[in-house]
Amino acid sequence: MQEEKFPYIDRLDETVLDEAILRFGTPTYVFDVEQAKKRARAFRGIIGQAADLCYAMKANPFLVRAMAEEVNRIEVCSMGEFRICKQKEIPAEKLLISGVMKDRDDLWEILETYGNRCHYTIESLNQYAILNEWARSSGKKVPVYLRLTSGNQFGMDEETLTNIVELEQDKDLLEICGIHYFSGTQKKRKKTLEELTYLDEVFARLKEKTGYQVTELEYGPGLAVPYFARQADERFETLEAIADALAKMQWQGKVTLEMGRAFVADCGYYITTVKDTKRSGDQNYCIIDGGMHQVNYDGQIRGMYQPKLTIRPQGARGIYQNWTICGELCTGNDILVQNIKIDDLRVGSTIIFENTGAYAVTEGMALFLSHVLPAVVLYDPVGGFTQVRARRETYVWNS
């Protein structure tokens, strides 16, 4: 039998998910810690020595401690994320303090806590001035990455970036480690490879104009994650193509690939219960104790695409019907799946939505209608289940 070129990563066994349902009820998120780690190891196996790895913790902050064990760097984009890392005792040397909004008080709090042990991105001239001020007052050089914009509100254009390099050659207060570039997520492979060609050209122009040789690139490839039926998973092949493209660049330096969704999407399970069923005309509807405020698939539009899901207990009566799965919100947009054929769905059935490890837990409209926040449970095969958040009422924050 021919050996598979790319590693296969298992999903959680149904007996484990059944135990989670019994122990923690619904709605609940279950995150398979070992699966997230395996994904990181598999990516490292594909990319080899071509690049280091960075976890963008915005994808799922509950996994930051586990991911810190597997990657070289953690991207932190808010003071809340910084405080999570501090609480979890993530080494300062692993932190890249990023984000479009970093005001003086926030930056100074981080700088006074960890100083130049962290790395920092510069998104604007204002952020540049703040970091210069601290470096001057402390007498310590601050390691920074200049973020190059992709044409949106993030980062700076090439002219501004060039001006900062020239200014810093005179001031010598900051250590410009390299360039940070991220244009978005769920990108096609062709787009990613075009960006690396573009960056090669930018680095050459920067050296020609200023004499500065970029030594490091922090790059977000935005690998596409397959959420829906009949979508191919091309993450491993794309990483292989990125490694090849990096080797062919005229510029050669240290590269760190920054990813979130690609690492952890597969490790998440969102577990809900069918609370009501009805038939209107020729359409069957079921209502679950959750909804679009608690689970989000990038690209989903009112349930038009079918994500991977399982029903527990599995139907065995052969009573297949088309169902539209709806959430508990008072909006016609709260449709998770339309017209999915299910055997023997009834009140009390449990629906497990898979591939919910990235963003689902944080991106939804959590406070809309003051519904309860789901429980969050981590699972690993050695330690079993660890509940890290119980279900919480939200009405107290809306009153």
C-alpha positions in Angstrom: 0.0 0.0 0.0 1.4 3.4 -1.0 2.2 5.7 1.9 0.0 8.8 2.0 1.9 11.9 1.1 0.1 14.1 3.6 -0.9 13.1 7.2 -4.5 12.1 8.1 -5.8 13.7 11.2 -8.6 12.0 13.1 -11.8 13.5 14.4 -13.1 12.8 17.9 -14.7 9.4 18.4 -18.4 9.5 18.7 -18.3 7.8 22.2 -16.2 10.8 23.4 -18.8 13.2 22.0 -21.6 11.2 23.6 -19.9 11.5 26.9 -19.6 15.2 26.5 -23.3 15.5 25.8 -24.1 13.5 28.9 -21.7 15.4 31.2 -22.0 19.0 30.0 -25.4 19.3 28.2 -26.0 21.8 25.5 -25.1 24.2 24.0 -21.5 23.4 24.4 -18.2 23.8 22.5 -15.8 20.9 22.7 -12.2 21.5 21.5 -9.9 18.6 20.8 -6.6 19.9 22.1 -4.6 17.0 20.7 -6.1 17.4 17.2 -5.0 21.1 17.2 -1.5 20.1 18.2 -1.4 17.3 15.5 -2.4 19.9 12.9 0.5 22.1 13.9 2.9 19.2 13.9 1.7 18.2 10.5 2.1 21.7 9.1 5.6 21.8 10.5 6.3 18.5 8.8 5.2 19.9 5.5 6.9 23.3 5.7 10.1 21.9 7.2 13.0 24.4 7.6 11.4 26.9 5.2 9.5 28.8 7.9 8.6 29.1 11.6 4.9 29.0 12.7 2.8 31.6 14.5 -0.6 31.0 16.0 -3.1 33.9 15.6 -4.9 33.4 18.9 -7.9 35.4 17.8 -9.0 32.2 16.1 -9.6 30.5 19.4 -8.1 32.0 22.6 -9.0 28.9 24.6 -6.3 27.0 22.8 -3.5 29.5 23.2 -1.6 27.6 25.9 -1.7 24.3 24.0 -0.7 26.0 20.7 2.1 27.8 22.4 3.7 24.4 23.0 3.7 23.7 19.3 4.5 27.0 17.5 7.3 29.6 17.6 5.1 32.6 18.2 1.7 33.8 19.3 0.0 36.8 17.6 -1.8 39.0 20.1 -4.2 41.6 18.8 -5.8 43.2 21.8 -5.3 44.0 25.5 -7.7 41.2 26.4 -5.6 38.7 24.4 -2.5 40.1 26.1 -4.0 39.5 29.5 -5.0 36.0 28.6 -1.4 35.2 27.6 -0.1 36.8 30.8 -2.6 34.7 32.8 -1.6 31.6 31.0 2.1 32.4 31.5 2.9 32.3 27.8 6.6 33.3 27.6 7.0 37.0 26.6 9.5 36.0 23.9 6.8 34.2 22.0 4.4 37.2 21.8 4.0 39.3 18.7 1.9 42.3 19.8 -0.1 43.2 16.8 -3.5 44.8 16.0 -4.6 47.9 14.2 -5.7 49.7 17.5 -2.8 50.0 20.0 -3.1 53.3 22.0 -0.4 54.7 24.2 -1.7 53.4 27.5 -2.1 49.9 26.2 1.4 49.8 24.5 3.0 51.3 27.6 1.4 48.7 29.9 2.8 45.9 27.7 6.2 47.6 27.4 6.4 48.2 31.2 5.4 44.5 31.8 7.6 42.7 29.2 9.7 45.5 27.6 11.7 44.4 24.6 11.2 40.7 25.3 8.1 40.8 23.0 8.0 41.8 19.4 5.7 44.5 18.2 4.1 45.4 14.9 3.8 49.0 13.7 0.6 49.8 11.9 0.8 53.6 11.7 3.1 56.6 12.2 1.3 57.1 15.6 2.3 53.6 16.8 5.8 54.3 15.5 5.9 57.5 17.6 4.7 55.7 20.8 7.3 53.0 20.5 10.0 55.5 19.9 8.9 57.5 23.0 9.2 54.4 25.2 12.5 53.3 23.7 13.9 56.8 24.3 12.7 56.9 27.9 13.8 53.4 28.8 17.0 53.3 26.9 16.0 49.9 25.4 15.7 49.1 21.8 12.3 47.7 20.8 12.1 44.9 18.2 9.4 45.7 15.6 7.9 44.6 12.4 6.5 47.2 10.0 3.1 46.1 8.7 2.7 46.6 4.9 -0.9 47.2 3.9 -2.7 45.1 1.4 -5.0 48.0 0.4 -7.2 48.2 3.5 -7.2 49.9 7.0 -4.4 47.6 8.2 -0.8 48.5 8.0 1.0 51.3 6.0 1.6 51.9 2.3 5.0 51.3 0.9 5.9 55.0 0.9 5.2 55.4 4.6 7.0 52.2 5.4 10.0 53.4 3.5 9.9 56.8 5.3 10.0 55.0 8.7 13.0 53.0 7.7 14.8 56.2 6.7 13.8 58.0 9.9 14.9 55.0 12.0 18.3 55.0 10.4 18.9 58.4 12.1 17.2 57.7 15.4 18.3 54.1 16.0 15.7 53.6 18.7 13.9 50.6 17.3 15.2 47.3 16.0 13.4 46.8 12.7 13.3 43.0 12.5 11.3 42.8 9.3 8.0 43.2 7.5 4.5 41.9 8.5 2.0 41.2 5.8 -1.5 39.7 5.9 -4.2 40.4 3.4 -7.1 38.1 4.5 -8.2 34.5 5.0 -9.7 31.7 2.9 -7.5 32.6 0.0 -6.8 30.7 -3.2 -3.3 29.2 -3.6 -2.7 31.4 -6.7 -3.4 34.5 -4.6 -0.9 33.5 -1.9 1.9 32.8 -4.4 1.2 36.1 -6.2 1.7 37.9 -2.8 5.1 36.3 -2.2 6.2 37.5 -5.7 4.9 41.0 -4.8 6.8 41.0 -1.4 9.9 39.9 -3.2 9.6 43.1 -5.3 8.8 45.3 -2.3 11.9 44.1 -0.4 14.1 44.8 -3.5 12.7 48.4 -3.8 13.2 49.0 -0.1 16.8 48.0 -0.2 17.4 50.1 -3.3 15.8 53.2 -1.8 17.1 53.0 1.8 19.9 50.4 1.9 17.9 48.4 4.4 17.9 44.6 3.9 14.8 43.0 5.2 15.9 40.1 7.4 12.5 38.6 8.5 9.0 38.2 7.0 5.9 37.6 9.2 3.4 36.4 6.6 -0.2 35.3 6.9 -1.0 32.9 4.0 -4.7 32.8 4.8 -5.0 29.1 4.0 -8.5 28.1 3.0 -10.3 25.7 5.3 -13.0 23.4 3.8 -16.2 23.9 5.8 -18.9 22.5 3.4 -19.7 19.4 1.5 -17.7 18.7 -1.6 -14.9 21.2 -0.7 -11.4 19.8 -1.1 -8.8 20.3 1.7 -5.8 21.9 0.0 -3.9 23.1 3.1 -1.1 20.7 2.9 -0.6 21.1 -0.8 -0.7 24.8 -0.5 1.9 24.8 2.3 4.1 22.6 0.1 3.7 25.2 -2.7 4.6 28.0 -0.3 7.8 26.3 0.8 8.7 25.9 -2.9 7.9 29.6 -3.6 9.9 30.8 -0.6 13.0 28.9 -1.9 12.7 30.6 -5.3 12.4 34.2 -4.0 15.3 36.5 -4.7 15.0 37.7 -1.1 16.1 35.1 1.4 15.6 35.5 5.1 13.7 34.2 8.1 10.0 33.5 7.4 7.2 33.0 10.0 3.8 31.8 8.7 1.0 33.3 10.8 -2.2 31.2 10.8 -5.3 30.8 13.0 -8.2 29.1 11.2 -5.9 26.7 9.4 -4.6 25.3 12.7 -7.7 24.9 14.8 -10.9 24.9 12.7 -11.0 21.1 12.6 -10.7 20.5 16.3 -14.0 22.1 17.3 -17.5 20.6 17.9 -20.5 22.7 18.6 -23.2 20.6 20.4 -26.8 21.6 20.4 -30.2 20.0 21.1 -33.4 20.0 19.0 -36.0 21.8 21.2 -38.9 22.1 18.8 -40.0 20.8 15.4 -42.7 22.0 13.0 -43.9 21.7 9.5 -45.0 24.7 7.5 -46.4 23.9 4.1 -44.0 21.4 2.6 -41.0 22.4 4.8 -39.8 20.8 8.0 -38.1 23.0 10.6 -36.3 22.2 13.8 -35.3 24.8 16.4 -32.1 24.2 18.4 -30.8 25.8 21.6 -28.2 27.8 19.8 -27.8 29.5 16.5 -25.8 31.8 14.3 -24.8 33.9 17.3 -22.8 30.9 18.5 -21.5 29.2 15.4 -20.2 30.8 12.2 -18.8 29.2 9.1 -16.9 31.5 6.8 -18.9 31.8 3.6 -22.2 30.5 5.0 -25.3 32.4 3.8 -28.5 31.6 5.6 -27.7 27.9 5.7 -27.3 27.5 1.9 -24.2 25.3 2.3 -24.0 22.1 4.2 -21.4 21.9 6.9 -20.3 18.5 8.3 -22.6 17.5 11.2 -23.8 14.4 13.0 -27.0 13.5 14.8 -27.0 11.7 18.1 -28.5 9.3 18.6 -28.2 8.2 15.0 -31.5 7.5 13.3 -32.3 3.9 12.6 -35.9 4.0 11.4 -35.3 4.9 7.8 -37.6 7.9 8.1 -35.5 10.4 6.0 -36.9 13.9 5.6 -35.5 17.2 4.5 -35.0 19.6 7.4 -34.1 23.2 7.8 -32.1 23.7 11.0 -32.8 27.0 12.7 -31.4 28.7 15.8 -33.2 30.4 18.7 -32.8 34.0 17.5 -35.8 36.2 16.4 -34.4 36.8 13.0 -35.1 35.1 9.7 -31.3 35.0 9.1 -30.8 32.4 11.9 -30.7 29.4 9.6 -27.7 27.0 10.0 -28.5 24.5 7.3 -31.3 24.3 4.7 -32.8 21.1 3.3 -30.6 18.5 4.8 -31.8 14.9 4.7 -31.9 13.4 8.2 -33.2 10.1 9.5 -35.7 10.3 12.4 -35.0 13.8 13.7 -37.1 14.6 16.7 -37.2 16.8 19.8 -34.3 15.8 22.1 -32.0 14.8 19.2 -28.5 16.3 19.5 -26.8 17.9 16.6 -23.0 18.1 16.5 -21.6 20.8 14.2 -18.0 20.0 13.2 -15.1 22.2 12.1 -16.1 24.9 14.7 -12.7 25.3 16.3 -11.9 28.7 14.8 -13.9 31.9 15.4 -17.2 30.2 16.2 -16.7 30.7 19.9 -15.9 34.4 19.6 -17.3 35.8 16.4 -21.0 35.4 16.8 -23.6 38.0 18.2 -23.2 36.6 21.7 -25.3 39.2 23.5 -28.2 39.3 21.0 -31.5 38.5 22.8 -29.6 37.8 26.0 -29.3 34.1 25.4 -27.0 31.9 27.5 -23.3 31.6 26.6 -22.4 28.0 25.7 -20.1 26.0 27.9 -16.5 25.5 26.7 -14.8 22.1 27.2 -11.3 21.0 26.3 -10.5 17.4 25.6 -7.3 15.5 25.3 -6.9 11.7 25.3 -4.7 11.7 28.4 -6.4 14.1 30.8 -9.9 13.7 29.4 -12.4 16.6 29.7 -11.6 20.0 31.3 -14.5 22.5 31.5 -12.9 25.9 31.1 -16.2 27.9 31.0 -19.6 26.9 32.4 -22.7 28.2 30.6 -23.3 31.8 31.6 -26.3 34.0 31.5 -25.8 37.2 29.5 -28.9 39.1 30.6 -26.9 40.6 33.4 -24.7 42.4 30.8 -27.7 43.8 29.0 -29.6 45.2 32.0 
